[in-house]
Amino acid sequence: MARKIIYLSWVKWTQHTAEFFFIDYCIEHGALVEYWDIVALMADQDIEKSEIDPGYLRYISTLEEFDKLLQQPQYQNAIFVTDIACSARSSKFFRLLSKYNCKMISFGWGRMPTSVSSTPFWRRAIRRFLVEPINSMSLAIGLLVVPAYRAIKAISRFEIVFTAGEVTPLDSVYAKKVVSLNWRDFDCYKKVKLLNNKIVKGRYAVFLDQNFCHHPDARISNYGQSALNENLYKQSLNRFFSLTEEAYGIKVVIAAHPTSSNEKFEQREVYRMATADLVKNAEFVIMHSSTALSFAILNLKPILFIYTDEIKEFCKLTIFSQIERIALFLGEDIYNVNQITNGSQIIVGSPCIENYESYKYTYLTSRESEEFFSAEIFWRELSTLL
């Protein structure tokens, strides 16, 4: 057990992150763990330190610092675990890891529907190019970078790529071994469904907050959220929530995103780190495109997919497109909250069980992993490398 496990991530450490990556589980089983925060490198901004230091955190602000760390004897035999997809932007990290013959493990989970359109790919590509020519060209060039590096062996193969569901990430093609586990929410669902508790009194619907205007991903990936007016966004949603409450005689509560610090939607109840419990007992779910959708799928809850005028304008090819794809996969309608003027326009139907079941096994779990907890599978595979 001499080898260290180094988590390399562009996600700020929280207790939620530690559970997400099975860090606590590994430590409990005797592993030596470090968590390298490279948010500053990926987002080109100052380091935003976590509120709590678990004792194994390290912040890396320059590529030179990262390079020097990899050369230190204590890390030359380490196993690097990452949630970062190997892309043109992140290839600099993978080239350095490969340069020093580091063993790499990747999480290739959290996938969502990419396209269920009958329109040929080439037509969709042309349409996207006409809307965003610069971004489209940058994306096309970026798609060629990693295969080129792999062809000349500048980026090594992953020891293991962990996947959830039938859909497989591109990185799995370059893995020595592909292992199925469950998307993190599936395990949480299994634990919560056994509990007989209800944290909200009365009948309610739950909105799955995405910390939309301040999500850390927005600093790294150009999804368009930065162009949104936060006040206008919340005014639009609060108006929709009020119409929903009036139409269905329930209240709307908020499942705060783990990265949010002070999300308020007028006087509505806001709950943190309780999404699984909230969805379990909700009448229905309201959301944009959060991966917490999985809780609605697993609990067979009706879903209202919503967006605003600004989301469609500034996030047309990212968030809005994702909302469309998910809703189409599940056979659901989507609502522009700015066009809803009466509660009678909001229709909460019954979910299509066949579509929900298809989503479950495509993106959340597999027949071989659903009876196990992912931490057990992860540790079993990781132990073979230690």
N, C-alpha and C positions, 0 to 999 in steps of 0.2 A: 504493500500500500504506500510505496514511497513516492509515486508520481502525484503531482498536483493536478487538480482539475481547475482550469482557468475558464471562467465564463466571459466571453467577449461580446458586449452588447451596446447598442445605441439607445437602450431604454434605461432611464434613471432607476437605480435600485430602490425598491420599497419592499415591505414585508410581502406584499402581493407578488412581486417579482420573484422573491425567494421561493415562494410556494409554486409559482408558475414553472420555474426551471428545476424544481425538485432539489434545490440547494440544501434546505434543512434536512431533507431525507438523506442526502449524500453525507452530510456532516454527522448525522446520527449513526451512520454506518461506518464511520471512521475515516472518511475522505478528507484530504487537505484541499480546501477550496479558496479561490480568490475570484473576485468579480471586477473585471476591468471595464470601467465606464468610458466609452469613446464618443459620447454625445457631442462633446465640444469639437471633435474632429469631423464628424459627419454633418453637423449643423453649422459649422464655422462660427461659433459663438463662444462666449465665456462659459466656464464650467458652472453648472447649477448643482450644487451638492445636495445629497439626500439629507433629510431632516434627522435621520438616525444613521449612525455608523455601526454596522454589525461586527466590525473588526476585520473584515476581509475585503474591504472596498479599496480600489485604486483608481484614481482619475488620471486619464492620459490626455494631454492637450496637444501634443505634436506627433507627427509621424516619426521623427527622429527619436523621441522618447520611447515610442513603441518598438522601434528597431533595436535600441540599446537593451531594453528589457528582455527581448527574445534571445539576446546573446548571453545573458546571465546564466551561469551553470544551473541554478535552481529551477530554471524554466525550460531548459533544453530537452528535458524528458517529460514535459507536461502534456496533458491532453486538453486541447482547446475546444470548448463547446460554444456554439454561437447560434443566434437566431437571425443573423444577418444573411440575406440571400447573396450569393456571389453574382455581382453585377459590375457594370463598368465603373460605377462610382466606388464600390467597395473592393474592387479588385486589388487595390494597393495593399490592403491588409492581407488578403489571401496570397499575394505574391511574396510578401515578407514571411508569412507563416510557412510557405512552401520552400522558400530559400533556406530556412533553418530546419527543414525536414520535420516540422511539427505535425503531430497527429491531430486531425480535425474531425469534429462531429458537428452535424448540422440538424437543426429542427426545421423540417419542411412542412409544417402544419399551418393551420389558420387560413386555409384556402377557402375561397368563395366562388360562386359561379362566374366564369369569365365571359362566356357568350353562349346563348341558346338561340341566336339569330339564324335564320335560314339564309341570310345574305352572305355570299362568299367572302372569305377573309380579304381577298384583294380589293373588293369593292369597299369594304369597311375601312381598309387601310387608306385608300384614296380619299374617302370621305373625311377621315381624320386629318389627313395631310392638308386638305383644302381649308379645314377649320383652324388648325394649328400647325402650319408648315415647319416652323423652327423646332418646336417640341417634337414633332413627328420625325424629322431628320435626325435629331439628337437621339431619339429612342432607337431608330433603325441602326445608327452607328454603334450605339451602346450594346445592342444585341449581338454584334459581331466581335466585340472586344474580348469577352470571356472565352468563347470558343477558340479564338486565336491564341490567347495565352495558354489554354489547355493543350492546344495542338503542339506548342513548342515546349510543353511541360514546365511552364513558368508558374502554373497553378496545379497543385497536386490533387489527387482524388481524396474525397472524404473517407474516413474509416467507416463511418456509419451515417446514414441520413434517416432520421425518424420522420415518419409520415402518419397522417391521420385520415382514414377513409380511403376510398378507391382512387381518388385523384392523386397523382404523383407530381411533385415539383421537378423543375428542370434539373436541379442539383442532384437528384437521385440517379440520373444517368451517369454521373461521375462519382458514384459511391461504390466502395468495395462491398458494402452490405446495406440493404434497405430493410428497416424494421418498422412494423406497424404498431402504433400505440393509439391512445385516444386524445382527441382535442381536449384541452384543459377543462373546458366547461362540462364535458361529458362526465369526468370524474367527480366534479363538484355536484353535478346533478344527481349522481348515484348516492352521494353522501346525504344530500339535503332531502331527497325523496323519502328517506327513512325517518326523518324527524317530523314530529307532530306539533309544529309551532306555526303561529301566524303573527307577524310583527305589525301588520296594519289592521286596524279595526274597520269593520264594514266592507262593503263591496268597492272595488277600485280597479282602475286600469293603471298600468305602469309604463312610463316613458323611459326608454333606455338612452340615457344621456351619453354623448360621445365627446364631451368637452370640446364641442365642435370648433369653436373659434380659437381655442388655445391648446389643442392636442399637440404633444411633442412631435408626432409624425409630420405635422404641417411645417415644422422648422427644417425637416430633412427632405421631405418629398413635396413637390409643388402641386398640392391637391386643390389649391384655390381658396382655402378657408381664410387666408390672411386678408382677402379682399372683402370679406363679409363685414357688415355693420352689426356688431354684437347686440346692440339695443334693438335694432330692427328685427333681428333674428328672434330674439326672445319675445318681443311684442307679438310677432306672427304666431309663434308657438303657443303663447299663453292664451291668445284669442281662440285658437283651435281647441286647446284643452278645455276652455270654458264652454264652448259649443258642444264638445263631447260629453262633458259632465252634465250639461242641461238635457241633452238628448237621451242619455242612458241612465240618468239618476245615480251616478257613481262619482267618485272623486278620482282625479289623476294624481298619482304620486311619482316622484322622480327617483330613478336608480342612478345615482351619481357615478360618473366615470372614475376609475381609480386615480387618474392623473389630475382630476379637478380639485380645486382647493376651496372654492366658494361659489358653487353653482346655486343660483336662486331663480326660481320661476314664480314670482309674486309670493304668495303666502303658502304655496303648496309644500307638502311634506317632502323632504329630501333625505334619502337614506344612502349611506356609504357602505361599500363592501357587503352588500346584502342582495345583489341582483338575483341570485338563484332562488332565494326565499321569496322575494317579491314576485317573480314571474310564476313561481309554483302556485301561488294562491290568487293571482290576478284573474280578472274576467277576460281581459285581452291585453295585448301589448302594442305600444306605439313606438315607432323607431324610424331611423334613417337607414343605416347600413352596418350597424355594429355587429361584431362577431358574437356578441351576447345573444344574437338571434337564436343561437343554438339552444338556449334555455326555453324559448318559445316553441321551437321544433320538438324538443324532447318531452315537453309538458303538453303538447298538442293544443297550444293556445292560438286563438285567432290573432292576426297581425294587421295593423294599419301602418302601411309604409307612407311616410310623409316627406315633403321637401318644400322649399320656399322659392319665390321668384329669384332671389339672389343665388341660391344653391344651383338652380338650373343655369343661371347666367355665368357664374364664375367657376362652377365645378361641373360643368356639363359633361366633360369627358372623363371625370374621375368619380366623385361621390355620387352625382346624379345618375351617371351611367351604371354605377354599381347598384344603386337602389333599383333601377329598371331591371337589371339582370337577375337580381335575387327575387324580386316580385314575379317576374316572368317564369322563373324556375318553379316557384311555388304556386303559380296560377292566381296571384293576387293583384288587386288594383293598387295604384299609387295615388296619393292625394297632394295636390298643391294647396297648402294651407291658406295661401293668399286668395284663393278662388272659392273657398268655402265660406258661405254667408249664413247658412242655416244648418242646424244640427241634423235635419232630415237628409242632408247630402252625405252624411257619414254613415256608411253601411258596414257593420261588423258581421261578417258571415262566418260559416263553419269552415275550418281548415280542411284541405284535401289531404286525407291521411296517406294516400299513395305517394303524393309529392313530398310530404314530410318524411316518410320512411326512406324515400330515395335520397333526400338531402342528408339524412342521418348517416347512411352508409357510404355516401359519396364524399362527405366532408368531415364527419365527426368521429367515426369509429369504424371498426371492421369486425367481421365475424370472429376473427382469431384473437382480437384484443379486448372486446367489449366486456368480457367476464373478469378482466384484470384491472388493477389500477396502474396508470401510466408510470408512476414512480417505481413500481416494482419491475416493470419491463425495462425502464431506463437503467436502473441500477444493475439489473441482471446483465445487460449488454455492456455497460460501461466497465463492469468488473472484469470482463475478459481482456480488457486493455490495460488494466492497472498492474 
